[in-house]
Amino acid sequence: MSRLLKYSPGVVATGCVWLGLSWGLFNVIKYAFTDVDGLILDDPWLQQVLLFSIKQAGLSALFSVGGAVLFALAIARRVFWGRQWLMALLQVCFALPVIVVILGIVQVYGRSGWLNHLLGTEFSIYGLAGILICHVFFNLPLATRVLVSHLEAIPDSYYAQAAQMQLNGWWRWRWLEWPLIRTQVVGLSLLVFLLCFNSFTIVLALGGGPKSTTLEVAIYQALRYEFDLPQAGILALLQLALAIIIAVLATRLMPASTTTAPISVHRSQQALWLSASKLWVTIRGFGLIFCLLPLLAIVWGAWSGLSAWPWSSSLGEATLNSLLIGLCSSLLACLLSLAMLHFRQHMRYRCVDRWLEQTAVAALYLPPVVLATGWFIGTLAWHRADYWSYILIVMANALMALPFTFRLIASAFQHCYDYYGPLAQSLGLRRWAWWRWFVLPMTNKPLAQSLALAWILSLGDMGVAVLVGAADFNTLPLTIYRLLGSYQLASAMAVAVWLLVCCGLCYGLVYLTLGRKSASS
Amino acid sequence: MLFIKHLFMTVVHAPRLKTRSKAITSKLLLLFSIVPLLSGAAEPQQPLTLTVFTYESFISEWGPGPKLKAAFEKQCQCTLNWLSSTDGVGLLNRLRLEGEHLPADIVLGLDQHLIVAAKKLKLFAPHQQSLPPLTLPDPWQDKVFLPYDYGYFAFIYDSRKLKNPPQSLAELVKRKDIQVIYQDPRTSTPGQGLLLWMQQVFGNQTAQAWQQLAAHTVTITKGWSEAYGMFLKGEADMVLSYTTSPAYHQEVDKVTHYQAAAFNEGHTLQVEVAAQLAQSKQPELAQQFLAFLLSPSAQRIIATHNWMLPVRAIKKLPPAFGQLITPRKSLEMSLETIAKQRKQWLRQWRRAVSQ
């Protein structure tokens, strides 16, 4: 019995995850090979789609990482007022719901947006330009944070020495900063490339026409516009293969010596570049404006759109759906993580360790759209899109959050077992007592964090819901997307702010109720 | 898995929040007080409800939807609900996905070109109506789908801006100075109409024609409403719609500068149809609605709000209907050919416009 309890939750959890993944893939593959026409693979259209997918991801990676190098240097080289706030802003940028950012970007750069107003131009955001702006908005902050953390890991003494040797600007860059940045640039670029290659919502919302269709959007169109399952299967398989290749490359090319220390280094003034170059101030200013403008646009838009506040029963339903799906998927993600970690503690073999780790992060390379496509095709025969919408979205969101929740909880969990495991064993604690008095109190902060994070990620996710949801299925991001589609920007902004409020409330609620306890215990 | 660490690092190190215990309880209370509000109080028992699945512009506030609902509810002692999709072909796509689980009694807004494909789903019941004399160009034979209006596709332009509109589809395709918006043939019936129109006019040369058109296409929208809205905002010189669209501007906006361009090759005919779903739990009510659709009062509402031609002769239609262009030729195609070739043509279109 005790052995059963020891292993079964972990086995079941890992089994469930792998079953989910392989069932999704199985369906995709099954349909991909029923394409009797076999026409699609030598269709020039497919080449166009592939080319565009790669082009947009490549350009996004180039601009994001290129911009991030400059921005990171501008941040890391000087201590300035509000630095911590800027870093916090960069972090917020990455975690924002995609559709909210799209809305902000349309407000700033769109045809009747601020920029066109200011310059008197008629720049259209739909197409490659909009996709790039949006991708850079998400990935530039990500890359910047990573690079800043590395630049700050350069010991003070190096700088002191450089100063002694009277190395000036270029040479410091050449001998101090570049070697560090160089190790990161390739891996980071590939990571951003992968994220943009797998990006769905942004291309769907800002793509604007057949010329800017990516593979992911083509999958969606095959499924929802043409109901062509074999075609969807083939496209999904192609997307999957490419995503895996890129992920493997990224992993290989990412150097092992990385530091994950939180960014809190306070450099002595001496260590900094004292050249008060206007260039760096300008770069910082640009970076700040670029990240801040869409956020301001949403707040401003929501404020001016208060009269158009679309309160209706359908918004209530959307809110409820979003909150419930988020809650279920975050609970599921945390439960799976706990079960897998528990299993890992009792099966301390390297291979099991690796296997569990791989399971947890699988969802990062497998594009959610591909998985959801497989599940969607698989459930068609049973119940079609009824309450399966909910189940599929919860499953997909839980898998998307799993890499984060697993890693968040892992170290605290490990710590608890390492330090108190022997003690508990010598006390002969029963399993429930061990969990009640040791594991839960000790992991409760990361647990709360991962619950909150998973909840927020799910609240902001739209891709899976668009793909599998019945047409009258409603979540908050879907409501925003539809309002945006019918040019009701003011109402869309109001809902976007409401979504942000919901995110804040969920985060606060989980964090305050669960995360607080460990402080007192 | 180091690259994941980066990703993880940026997400996870969230700023810590300072807390007060009172705040928690109040927030908890807030959440729990919101939830029941959102879900709504239990509603009293409703009379029968008929759900009609149709496209967006049909039920917009200026469309026929609201008027039809009021008129039908008066005579049926029931509630009429709408369920909507962006455009006509979208209706069929959703039917394919959800089949007998689709919560609707009537599907309204497919056109004659989709009938063969729709029948293959085996989801529809016969309409059981004895048809009055119809104004359609050809006699109506179908026993399942009931026609409720018809029209001819046409490109609409603003005669104040475009002084020399093209005289033929071939000219339009070649005229690079004319910015065009049309609808996606995979989701929208006008878009599909253009697909057939192009096919009939250009035959083997259709792929090249699509490419030529793509060179001066602003965008391809998912549905009619979006395309027409963009055109009215001035984002294009011509938009794909119907010969009847100018009547709307004449009657409602009292302006005459929006015109339909008459093309030498003729115009493709569209007959919009409705049918009862076999899964309907109140077939009598559904049949009553179908009969209502052909009644003179409903036909008048449809003609003057959907801005299509009524399928029955109606007295005293607004005078604007008398000033519409009459197509030189009504282009029609065998429905079997369409059903067989549609996918091929769609791929050809997709290939041409993605370049």
Interface residues (C-beta under 8 A of the other chain):
Chain A: L39 D43 P44 W45 Q48 V49 A88 L90 Q91 F94 A95 Y126 P141 L142 R145 V146 S149 G187 L188 L190 L191 G208 G209 P210 K211 T213 Q221 R224 Y225 E226 F227 D228 A250 T251 M254 P255 A256 T258 T260 P262 S313 G316 E317 T319 L320 E357 Q358 V361 L364 L380 H383 R384 A385 D386 P403 F404 R407 L408 Q449 L453 A470 A471 D472 G485 S486 Y487 L505 G508 L509 Y511 L512 T513 R516
Chain B: M1 L2 F3 I4 K5 H6 L7 F8 M9 T10 V11 V12 H13 A14 P15 L17 T19 S21 A23 I24 K27 L28 L30 L31 V35 L37 L38 S39 G40 L83 S85 G90 N93 R94 R96 L97 E98 G99 E100 H101 D184 R186 T187 T217 T219 I220 K222 S225 E226 G229 K343 L346 R347 R350 R351 V353 S354 Q355
